[in-house]
Amino acid sequence: MRATRRAVWAHVLTVALLATGCVLPALLPGAGTAWTTVGLLAGLCLLCELPGRRPLPGGSAPITAGSFFPLLLVAAFLLPPAAAALVAVPGSLAGRVEKPPAAARRVWRAARLAVSVWAASAVHALLGGEQGTLPGALLPACAAAAVFSLVLTALDGSILVVAEHLPPARAWSGLLPRALGPHLVHGLAGLMMAILWNSSYGPLAALFVLLPMYLSCWVFAQYHREEAAHRATIRALAQAVDIKDAYTRGHGERVGRASVLIARELGMARERVEMLRFAGILHDIGKLGVPTRVLRKDGPLTPQERRVIELHPEYGHEIVRGIGFLGEARAAILHHHERLDGSGYPYGLSGRRIPEFARVVAVADAFDAMTSTRSYRPGRPVPAALDELKRCAGTQFDPRMVRALARGLERHGWAPDAVTGDELPGPRHAARPDLPADRPPRHGRPAPSRPAER
């Protein structure tokens, strides 16, 4: 741990020294730095960062857009490289930091942005961008934005390699493709501001462009912060189920992925696909209300214990009732054990009375239950599981959902990377070598004429 901390600090300081070398020429006597432009742009960057330092009314945490990249690219288009790099420093050092160590994170943020802006400004000057007008200025501006994105993502990947010991290929995987598009848009916005800045209207006209742009970035950042909070909620609930029912660890994630396969084949909208993923992940959240001794019982369940198990959909619905963003997923949690012929639970719904999400999750749940290895039986091959689902289509499962899963598996295959419950490490798994491989399912169901062993 100490070695990792030292390596991180060494990396941060190295990039900070590089950034110091980038900004130093602007600070030397006789450099001719346009301090008015530098000060105004740096002040605007600082102003964009300051809302994140104060809580919103009512004490809630602020939601900010963070570093306002269009302003940094305006600096790259208007100023020499050293002066442009200087613009990024004050706001970066003053910005909000959510995790310790705050000093290292602020220094890292300032250094990486200063180096990136310096590189963008150097490329812009090299291509003659400061002399150009539209449409000739488009190429230098886009090239500068692309270099800004490339350097920024290269530095972001490097800190992942040093701090988290990720392989370089994994650390940089996907960083540039995700960042390049937004940064090119920021570059075009910055070019528009720079042209207005140099026009007869002056900097004030550029500031009128700034406000709606910043508000749009703020709204976008708010949306993504809320999405991140939703995902964190789902992860926490799923982990709680995995801890409670350790033998089926990873089951929820796999059911979520199978549900997404079905939803995409049905042509559902992106928002509904994501909600179905949540439904699959959380379909067994009600197991938190079932006694652990029942969930982990080795032998068949008594009738009374079975009735307790069959309450878990209702427990789950009660747990998530107040989570508004789950929407249709709550119906899937409540009804995923209903059967098309009306013999399921908890309410004995049949046919189209069963919510669509519940019919999707029921198929995904049964598919993963059959293909996952358990200590009492090996997992079935995917074709055998599909055959069993097709056999029960029309009585237990919606045939439309079964066909959609079959099409999705044909297109994409099935290679789940989540561990199964029987792959748990440590003494608990190792201490049970006496269990026979063909022991009956924990829920007391005969193996396995019905695929609903879940």
C-alpha positions in Angstrom: 0.0 0.0 0.0 2.8 2.4 0.9 4.6 1.6 -2.3 1.5 2.3 -4.3 1.0 5.6 -2.5 4.6 6.6 -3.2 4.2 5.6 -6.8 1.1 7.7 -7.2 2.7 10.7 -5.6 5.7 10.3 -7.8 3.5 10.2 -10.9 1.5 13.2 -9.8 4.6 15.2 -9.1 6.1 14.2 -12.4 3.1 15.5 -14.3 3.0 18.6 -12.1 6.6 19.4 -13.0 5.8 18.9 -16.7 2.9 21.3 -16.2 5.1 23.8 -14.4 7.4 23.7 -17.4 4.5 24.4 -19.7 3.3 27.5 -17.8 6.7 28.9 -16.8 7.4 30.8 -20.1 4.3 32.9 -19.6 5.6 34.0 -16.1 9.0 35.1 -17.3 9.8 38.9 -17.6 9.3 40.1 -21.2 7.0 37.2 -22.1 4.4 39.6 -23.3 1.6 37.6 -21.8 -1.9 39.0 -22.4 -2.7 39.1 -18.7 -6.1 40.7 -19.2 -7.3 37.7 -21.4 -5.6 35.2 -19.1 -7.1 36.7 -16.0 -10.6 36.9 -17.5 -10.6 33.4 -18.7 -9.0 32.0 -15.5 -11.6 33.9 -13.5 -14.4 32.5 -15.6 -13.0 28.9 -15.1 -12.8 29.6 -11.4 -16.3 30.9 -11.3 -17.5 27.7 -13.0 -15.9 25.6 -10.4 -17.0 27.5 -7.3 -20.6 26.3 -7.2 -19.3 22.8 -6.4 -17.6 24.2 -3.2 -20.9 25.2 -1.5 -24.0 23.1 -0.7 -27.3 23.9 -2.4 -30.1 25.4 -0.2 -31.2 22.8 2.2 -27.7 21.4 2.7 -27.7 19.0 -0.2 -24.6 18.2 -2.1 -24.1 20.4 -5.2 -24.2 19.0 -8.7 -21.8 20.8 -11.0 -20.5 20.5 -14.5 -17.0 20.4 -13.3 -14.1 21.8 -15.4 -15.8 23.8 -18.2 -13.8 22.5 -21.2 -15.1 25.0 -23.8 -13.4 27.8 -21.8 -10.1 25.9 -21.7 -10.3 25.5 -25.4 -11.1 29.2 -25.9 -7.8 29.8 -24.1 -6.1 27.4 -26.4 -7.4 29.3 -29.4 -6.8 32.8 -28.1 -3.5 32.5 -26.3 0.1 31.1 -26.7 0.6 27.6 -25.2 2.1 28.8 -21.9 -0.5 31.4 -21.2 -3.3 29.0 -22.2 -2.0 26.4 -19.8 -2.0 28.9 -17.0 -5.7 29.5 -17.5 -6.5 26.0 -16.3 -4.7 26.2 -13.0 -6.7 28.4 -10.6 -10.1 26.7 -11.2 -8.6 23.2 -11.0 -6.9 23.9 -7.7 -10.1 25.4 -6.3 -12.6 22.8 -7.5 -14.5 20.4 -5.4 -12.8 17.1 -4.4 -15.0 14.4 -3.2 -12.4 11.8 -2.1 -9.1 12.1 -0.2 -6.3 12.9 -0.6 -7.7 16.3 -1.7 -4.3 17.9 -2.2 -3.0 15.2 -4.6 -6.3 15.2 -6.5 -6.3 19.0 -7.0 -2.6 19.0 -8.1 -3.3 16.1 -10.5 -6.4 17.8 -11.9 -4.5 21.1 -12.5 -1.5 19.4 -13.9 -3.3 17.2 -16.4 -5.5 20.1 -17.6 -2.5 22.5 -18.0 -0.6 19.9 -20.0 -3.6 19.1 -22.2 -4.4 22.8 -22.9 -0.7 23.5 -23.6 -0.7 20.7 -26.2 -4.0 21.9 -27.8 -2.7 25.5 -28.0 0.6 24.3 -29.6 -1.2 22.3 -32.3 -3.6 25.2 -32.9 -0.7 27.6 -33.4 1.2 25.1 -35.5 -1.7 24.8 -37.9 -2.1 28.6 -38.1 -5.4 28.7 -36.3 -4.8 32.1 -34.7 -4.7 33.6 -38.2 -7.8 31.9 -39.6 -11.4 32.8 -40.1 -14.3 30.5 -40.8 -14.3 28.0 -42.4 -10.5 27.9 -42.4 -10.4 28.0 -38.6 -12.4 24.7 -38.3 -9.5 22.3 -39.1 -7.1 23.8 -36.6 -9.8 24.0 -33.9 -10.9 20.4 -34.4 -7.3 19.2 -34.4 -6.6 21.1 -31.2 -9.7 19.6 -29.5 -8.6 16.1 -30.7 -5.1 16.6 -29.2 -6.6 18.0 -26.0 -8.7 14.8 -25.8 -5.8 12.5 -26.6 -3.5 14.0 -24.0 -6.2 14.2 -21.3 -7.2 10.5 -21.8 -3.6 9.4 -22.0 -2.9 11.0 -18.6 -6.2 9.6 -17.1 -5.2 6.1 -18.2 -1.7 6.5 -16.8 -3.0 7.3 -13.3 -5.2 4.1 -13.4 -2.1 2.1 -14.3 -0.1 3.5 -11.4 -2.9 3.8 -8.7 -5.0 0.7 -9.5 -2.3 -1.5 -11.2 -4.6 -2.0 -14.2 -3.0 -3.5 -17.3 -2.3 -0.6 -19.8 -4.6 -2.0 -22.4 -7.5 -2.2 -19.9 -6.7 1.2 -18.4 -6.9 3.0 -21.7 -9.6 0.9 -23.2 -12.5 3.0 -24.4 -11.3 6.2 -22.8 -10.6 8.1 -26.0 -13.7 7.0 -28.0 -15.9 8.1 -25.1 -14.1 11.5 -24.7 -13.3 12.5 -28.3 -16.9 13.3 -29.4 -17.8 15.6 -26.5 -14.4 17.3 -26.7 -14.8 18.0 -30.4 -18.2 19.6 -29.6 -16.5 21.6 -26.8 -13.9 22.7 -29.4 -16.6 24.0 -31.8 -18.3 25.8 -28.9 -14.9 27.3 -27.9 -14.2 28.3 -31.5 -17.5 30.2 -31.6 -16.6 32.0 -28.4 -13.1 32.8 -29.6 -14.4 34.3 -32.8 -16.8 36.5 -30.9 -14.1 37.4 -28.5 -11.9 38.7 -31.3 -14.7 40.4 -33.1 -15.8 44.0 -32.9 -18.3 43.0 -30.2 -15.5 41.9 -27.8 -15.4 39.5 -24.8 -18.8 40.6 -23.6 -20.5 38.9 -26.6 -18.6 35.7 -25.9 -19.9 35.8 -22.3 -23.5 35.8 -23.5 -22.7 32.5 -25.3 -21.2 31.2 -22.1 -24.2 31.2 -19.8 -26.6 28.9 -21.9 -23.6 26.6 -22.6 -22.7 26.3 -19.0 -26.3 25.7 -18.0 -26.7 22.9 -20.6 -23.5 21.3 -19.2 -24.8 21.7 -15.7 -28.1 19.9 -16.6 -26.2 17.2 -18.4 -23.9 16.7 -15.4 -26.9 16.6 -13.1 -28.5 13.9 -15.2 -25.4 11.7 -15.1 -25.0 12.2 -11.4 -28.5 11.0 -10.8 -27.9 8.0 -13.1 -24.7 7.2 -11.1 -26.7 7.4 -7.9 -29.3 5.0 -9.3 -26.6 2.5 -10.3 -25.0 2.7 -6.9 -28.4 2.0 -5.2 -28.9 -1.0 -7.4 -25.4 -2.3 -6.7 -25.8 -2.0 -3.0 -29.1 -3.8 -3.0 -27.7 -6.6 -5.2 -24.7 -7.0 -3.0 -26.9 -7.3 0.0 -28.8 -10.2 -1.7 -25.5 -11.9 -2.7 -24.3 -11.8 0.9 -27.6 -13.2 2.2 -27.9 -16.0 -0.3 -24.2 -16.7 -1.1 -24.9 -19.9 -3.1 -26.5 -17.8 -5.9 -23.9 -15.0 -6.0 -23.9 -13.2 -9.3 -27.3 -14.6 -10.2 -29.0 -11.2 -10.3 -26.4 -9.7 -12.6 -26.7 -12.6 -15.0 -30.5 -12.4 -14.9 -30.2 -8.7 -15.7 -28.0 -9.4 -18.7 -30.4 -12.1 -20.0 -33.3 -9.7 -19.5 -31.5 -7.1 -21.6 -31.0 -9.7 -24.4 -34.7 -10.3 -24.5 -35.7 -6.7 -24.3 -33.5 -5.7 -27.2 -34.9 -8.5 -29.3 -38.4 -7.2 -28.5 -37.3 -3.7 -29.7 -37.9 -2.0 -26.4 -36.8 1.7 -25.9 -33.4 2.2 -24.3 -35.0 3.5 -21.1 -37.1 0.4 -20.7 -34.1 -1.9 -21.5 -32.2 -0.3 -18.7 -35.2 -0.6 -16.3 -35.4 -4.3 -17.2 -31.8 -4.7 -16.4 -32.5 -3.3 -12.9 -35.5 -5.6 -12.6 -33.4 -8.6 -13.4 -30.7 -7.6 -11.0 -33.1 -7.0 -8.1 -35.7 -9.7 -8.8 -34.7 -11.6 -5.7 -34.3 -8.6 -3.4 -37.1 -10.0 -1.3 -34.8 -12.8 -0.1 -33.5 -10.2 2.4 -36.7 -10.9 4.3 -36.4 -14.7 4.3 -34.5 -16.3 7.2 -30.9 -17.2 6.3 -31.3 -20.7 7.7 -34.1 -21.3 5.1 -32.1 -19.9 2.2 -29.0 -21.9 3.0 -30.7 -25.1 4.1 -29.0 -28.1 2.5 -31.9 -30.5 2.2 -35.5 -30.2 0.9 -37.8 -27.5 2.4 -40.8 -28.3 4.5 -44.2 -27.0 3.3 -44.0 -24.2 5.9 -40.5 -23.2 4.7 -41.6 -23.3 1.1 -44.4 -20.9 2.0 -41.9 -18.6 3.6 -39.7 -18.7 0.4 -42.7 -17.9 -1.7 -43.2 -14.7 0.2 -40.0 -13.2 -1.2 -41.6 -11.5 -4.2 -43.9 -9.6 -1.8 -41.0 -8.8 0.5 -39.1 -7.5 -2.5 -41.9 -5.3 -3.6 -42.2 -3.8 -0.1 -38.4 -3.1 -0.1 -38.4 -1.2 -3.4 -41.9 0.4 -3.1 -40.4 3.8 -2.3 -37.7 3.8 -5.0 -39.4 5.8 -7.6 -36.9 5.5 -10.4 -37.5 1.7 -10.6 -40.8 2.2 -12.3 -42.0 -1.0 -14.1 -39.2 -2.9 -12.5 -41.2 -3.1 -9.2 -43.9 -5.1 -11.0 -41.3 -7.6 -12.2 -40.0 -8.0 -8.7 -43.5 -8.8 -7.4 -44.7 -11.0 -10.3 -41.7 -12.8 -11.7 -42.9 -16.2 -10.2 -46.3 -16.0 -11.8 -47.0 -18.6 -14.5 -48.8 -18.1 -17.8 -51.4 -20.8 -16.8 -52.2 -19.1 -13.5 -50.6 -21.6 -11.2 -47.7 -19.3 -10.0 -47.4 -17.0 -7.1 -48.0 -14.7 -5.3 -51.3 -13.8 -6.9 -51.9 -16.6 -9.4 -52.1 -14.1 -12.4 -52.3 -15.7 -15.9 -51.7 -14.7 -19.5 -51.5 -11.0 -20.3 -52.5 -10.1 -16.7 -48.9 -10.8 -15.8 -46.9 -7.6 -16.4 -44.6 -7.7 -19.5 -41.4 -7.0 -17.4 -42.3 -10.0 -15.1 -42.7 -12.3 -18.1 -39.3 -11.3 -19.4 -37.6 -11.7 -16.0 -39.3 -15.1 -15.4 -37.6 -16.5 -18.6 -34.2 -14.9 -17.8 -34.4 -16.2 -14.2 -35.2 -19.8 -15.3 -32.5 -19.7 -18.0 -29.8 -18.7 -15.6 -31.0 -21.1 -12.9 -30.6 -24.0 -15.4 -27.3 -22.9 -16.9 -25.5 -22.0 -13.6 -23.5 -24.7 -11.8 -24.6 -25.5 -8.2 -23.0 -27.8 -5.7 -25.9 -30.2 -6.1 -25.8 -30.4 -9.9 -23.9 -29.1 -12.9 -25.2 -26.4 -15.1 -27.1 -27.4 -18.2 -25.7 -26.5 -21.6 -27.4 -23.5 -23.2 -29.2 -25.6 -25.9 -30.6 -27.9 -23.3 -31.9 -25.0 -21.2 -33.5 -23.4 -24.3 -35.2 -26.7 -25.1 -36.6 -26.9 -21.6 -37.9 -23.3 -21.8 -39.5 -24.0 -25.2 -41.2 -27.1 -23.7 -42.7 -25.0 -20.9 -43.6 -22.1 -23.2 -47.3 -21.5 -23.1 -47.9 -22.9 -19.7 -45.1 -21.5 -17.5 -43.5 -19.0 -19.8 -44.5 -16.5 -22.4 -43.5 -18.0 -25.8 -42.7 -14.6 -27.2 -40.1 -14.0 -24.5 -38.6 -17.5 -25.0 -38.3 -16.9 -28.7 -36.7 -13.5 -28.0 -34.1 -15.1 -25.7 -33.3 -17.7 -28.3 -32.7 -15.1 -30.9 -30.6 -13.0 -28.6 -28.4 -16.0 -27.7 -28.0 -16.9 -31.3 -26.8 -13.3 -32.1 -24.6 -12.7 -29.0 -24.0 -16.1 -27.3 -23.8 -16.5 -23.6 -20.6 -16.2 -21.7 -21.4 -15.0 -18.3 -18.4 -13.5 -16.5 -20.1 -13.3 -13.0 -19.1 -16.0 -10.6 -21.7 -18.6 -9.5 -22.5 -19.3 -5.9 -20.5 -22.4 -5.9 -17.3 -20.5 -6.9 -17.1 -18.8 -3.6 -13.5 -18.7 -2.3 -12.4 -19.5 1.3 -13.2 -22.0 4.0 -17.0 -22.1 3.7 -16.9 -23.7 0.3 -13.9 -25.9 1.1 -15.4 -27.1 4.3 -18.2 -29.0 2.5 -16.5 -31.7 0.5 -18.9 -34.3 1.8 -21.9 -32.9 0.0 -22.9 -35.3 -2.8 -22.8 -33.8 -6.3 -26.4 -35.0 -7.0 -28.0 -33.7 -3.8 -31.5 -32.3 -4.3 -32.0 -28.5 -5.0 -32.1 -26.4 -1.9 -35.7 -25.4 -2.4 -36.7 -29.0 -2.3 -37.8 -29.2 -5.9 -37.1 -32.4 -7.8 -34.3 -32.0 -10.3 -35.2 -30.8 -12.9 -38.3 -31.6 -15.0 -39.4 -28.0 -14.4 -36.9 -25.2 -15.3 -38.2 -23.0 -12.5 -35.6 -24.1 -10.0 -34.8 -20.6 -8.9 
